[in-house]
Amino acid sequence: MKDMGHDFKAPRQDDKKQWTKAEFLYNNGFTYHSCGCNGPGYRPAKLSEVEEFISRNKTFKSAGENLFQKLSIKIKGP
């Protein structure tokens, strides 16, 4: 069990794509925590949108982590 935050709405138990999306977001530091006023901000609705969302919004802890991310993107290609 993970603490996804007050604003997390669990998908149906059998919705594997939505659970996979939630897992990817959590593993990359994105949860649904907020003060309750404006919500946690935009979160992708579809699993297919998650990779782009993470690459645009993730902040890295160190210069090495940032460099690794840039190299990984170049290896994957367009």
C-alpha positions as CSV (number, residue, x, y, z in Angstrom):
1,M,0.0,0.0,0.0
2,K,1.3,3.5,-0.9
3,D,0.3,6.9,0.3
4,M,-1.0,8.5,-2.9
5,G,-2.6,11.5,-1.2
6,H,-6.0,12.8,-0.2
7,D,-7.0,13.6,-3.8
8,F,-6.3,10.2,-5.3
9,K,-9.3,8.4,-6.6
10,A,-8.6,4.7,-7.0
11,P,-9.5,3.1,-10.3
12,R,-11.7,0.1,-10.6
13,Q,-10.0,-3.0,-9.3
14,D,-9.8,-4.6,-12.7
15,D,-8.6,-1.5,-14.6
16,K,-4.9,-2.6,-15.1
17,K,-3.9,0.3,-17.3
18,Q,-5.0,2.9,-14.7
19,W,-3.3,1.0,-11.9
20,T,-0.1,0.8,-14.0
21,K,-0.4,4.6,-14.6
22,A,-0.7,5.2,-10.9
23,E,2.3,3.0,-10.2
24,F,4.4,4.8,-12.8
25,L,3.5,8.2,-11.3
26,Y,4.2,7.1,-7.8
27,N,7.5,5.5,-8.7
28,N,8.6,8.8,-10.3
29,G,7.6,11.0,-7.3
30,F,4.1,12.1,-8.4
31,T,1.3,11.6,-6.0
32,Y,-2.1,13.3,-5.3
33,H,-1.2,15.3,-2.2
34,S,-2.5,18.9,-1.9
35,C,-3.7,21.3,0.7
36,G,-7.2,20.5,-0.4
37,C,-7.7,23.9,-2.1
38,N,-6.8,23.4,-5.7
39,G,-6.0,19.7,-5.9
40,P,-2.6,18.2,-6.8
41,G,-2.3,19.8,-10.2
42,Y,-2.6,18.1,-13.6
43,R,-2.1,14.4,-13.7
44,P,-2.3,12.4,-17.0
45,A,-5.6,10.7,-17.6
46,K,-4.2,7.9,-19.8
47,L,-1.3,5.5,-19.4
48,S,0.0,6.6,-22.9
49,E,0.4,10.2,-21.6
50,V,2.5,9.2,-18.5
51,E,6.0,9.0,-20.1
52,E,5.7,12.5,-21.6
53,F,4.3,13.9,-18.4
54,I,7.1,12.6,-16.3
55,S,9.8,13.7,-18.7
56,R,8.3,17.3,-18.8
57,N,7.7,17.6,-15.0
58,K,10.2,15.5,-13.1
59,T,12.8,17.5,-11.2
60,F,16.0,15.6,-10.6
61,K,17.9,15.3,-7.3
62,S,21.4,15.7,-8.7
63,A,23.3,16.7,-11.8
64,G,24.2,13.0,-12.3
65,E,20.5,12.0,-12.3
66,N,19.8,14.8,-14.8
67,L,22.6,13.7,-17.1
68,F,21.4,10.1,-16.9
69,Q,17.9,11.2,-17.9
70,K,19.3,13.2,-20.9
71,L,21.4,10.2,-22.0
72,S,18.4,7.8,-21.7
73,I,16.2,10.0,-23.9
74,K,18.9,10.1,-26.6
75,I,19.3,6.3,-26.5
76,K,15.6,5.8,-26.9
77,G,15.4,8.2,-29.8
78,P,12.3,10.0,-31.1
